[in-house]
Amino acid sequence: MNEMLAIIDSTFKDNLDQLTLHRMPGAIPFGGKFRLIDFALSNMKNSYITNVAIFPYGNYRSLQDHVGSGRRYDLDRRKDGLFILPPKNTFILPGDMITFQRMYEHIEYFTRSTQEYAVITAAIIVWNIDFNDVLSNHIKSGADITEVVHQNIRLKTFVLHKKILLDYIEGYDSLEYKTIHDVVESAPNMILNVYKHQGYTRTITDAFNYLKSNLDMLDFNKGQQVYKADAPIYSKEKTSPPSRYLNNAKVENSMISAGAIIDGVVINSVIGRDVIVKKGTIIKNSYIMSNSIIEENAHIEYAILDKQTVVKENTLITGVLRAPYLTQKEQVVTTQHKQRILLAASESYPFIKTGGLADIIGSLSRNLARNNTDVTVFIPYYKKIKDSFTESIKSEFTKTIAYDDKIYKIRIYSYRYKKVKYYFIDSFDFFDTERVYGYENDTDRFAFFNKCVVSLLDDFDTFDLIHIHDWHTSLIPIILDNSQHKGTKTLLTIHNLEYQGKGKSDVIRKLGIENFIFKDDMINFLEIGLNTATKISTVSPTYKEELRYEYYGGHLSQTIVNRERDFYGILNGISSSWNPETDKLIHTKYSLSKIEDKFKNKRFLQKLANFEQKEDAFIIGMVSRIVEQKGFDLILQQFDKILENENIYFVLLGTGEERYLDALQELENRHPNNVSLFLKYDALVPNYIYAGADVFLMPSRFEPCGLGQMIAMKYGTLPIVRSTGGLKDSVERYDSFTDKGNGFIFNNYDSYELRQTVEQAYIVYKNRPTMWSKMISRAMKEDNTVRKSALRYIELYKAIIE
Ligand code: ADP
């Protein structure tokens, strides 16, 4: 038998890692008895792996306490055994996986060990896996690296020869690959193999998965796939008296740990050690951790109560499976309070939209409301909203606002839209404009808006948190600090750092803010927001990481680094109305099972674009603002070359900068049969392109999140993107060998790479139709709905509020 050493990544890498239950991932208690690290270590023991290194995260003392000498997992030995290898720099950043650099810090561990192979895995999986089987499969395949997947879900688990691993560790300084994951993604010379693990598997990346896996274990069938008699999961044993059931107890399909005293109703739940459930209480679909006390007549559904939670009598707690109600250790819960969130922004769909921001405010607020949140949105009442919505919008009240030593009158209008309470702030002096942005006094307009938002707090019940967006609302925290609402929690989300709102510093005086330390006679709205909001976030985990570097974060990168601990990355999603099955705008509706009908939309687009109706035409579509960010320099450098292939067509819908518009026009003149431009906003319904094109191009220099690629995927139009920001987080690279991927990705902001990738896509399209259909199927199945993002925001709000 070939020997293996194992590396366990206990650096929990979800961007919500600072929340309850995510504090110390390697040590999350599981099922009242088990901790996630036990799954990793027991699987090692059962596979005869005798040399294991854990790379911990944060304060790892509890992990150390729990694993002890490793005796339970047969790892207390003189030679080899269990090692916890902390980072040299204790402040490590959440990235995706342990880096080679961190391994290099413990290079002696790797050079001293005698094992021939290495397994790298993460301590966040509930499963029972035989690594010996993975290893034989790996050796048989002849590949360099084997990645373990379960039903196409990647499990951050790899097997490889130690020599290869050592090469990467030793070269950490000179190679572009930071983690084994990067190697698998991008190293050109690595031969990859995929091992498909069968049996119950769930990665615990959030509260939903955590609760779900606990409840799944109540299902005999699923439980047996994890807790096997011949390959047990070991954990720390404690002794408590047996559980007791009193007169009123009724228990169905639940796990009741030792020491618990039950006098209520428990259905489909996991009850930890020494928990007390009193008379009249009902607990359903929940996980109650040890030593909690649930008093009389409480009702609890879909909740995870951390250790020693006390739920007072008559309390109603209702979460949903996808967003369970969470408590922190020792929390006392009385009646559940519905989160009251105020969103303040410069635009929101369907009322007013200039770009992706409006889409997000509209769909996020709706999805928050659907998930048990009390949502209010404040936006300015622009002329365009007045023109199209006056009839349905209700006038509420007037108010006066002091700004720049003058008194301005505003009027508030309201509208209830799908459970969301919208309030429009009408000011003849500032918002009665044709456009949303682009006025000389924009900084005054939005500073005034911020002042209105804070003043209006007097007229509403208290909000638990104000969620502000981009520079237009970035002064709200500092105005709050200078008002009687000081202390109100805020979350500032950066949708695009490129736009910062720079203006004369006398805005501060006009707002009546004192004690402001001026750097010079200009101020930067976003910078002030970043320094004063309670927490900050951005719209994808990768963009969040990128902003720390000057290339992306510019002069604000240091400000971002300073707030690293308060900074989160939550990927945006698209509204569920983007759906080819229900889309009334497209030529012919279609779904994955009727994908032939996508072709009718292609024909229709060909007609609109005046393209020849060629059978094997390859249409590259784009719907985009035409600005530097979106990669138009790369496009203009290479499209003449790309279009030498007469089967390739390019259709673009967009508006933007003059310099690009002219150059694009010239490109169209040179290739009149193969290029079609619609240079307006909505000159053509963007849906025609999403539905009719074969591929969707987004070669962005940077992309905070990007919605276009997600919409395109939903319509089975494969994205071609640069590996940056949200593009990196939402598109999976095409890989012919492992049969994976739902799009095409290039790494560097380099026009030659763009061309190669477009040509690669064309070749797959032309020569590998089966592969192409599989990619379409994977793209269309991707769940990028905003609902998913909303649930993450709910968790984050909660952590901030508490
Ligand atoms: P950004 O917000 O940086 O512009 P996103 O990809 O996040 O980029 O969002 C762009 C949104 O605006 C998409 O929904 C896209 O379809 C839409 N869009 C962009 N340009 C146009 C246009 N000219 N006409 C219609 N819709 C457009």
Residues whose N, C-alpha, C, O or C-beta is under 5 A from the ligand:
A	BS01	ADP	G355 G356 L357 V623 S624 R625 L653 G654 T655 K680 Y681 D682 P686 G706 L707 G708
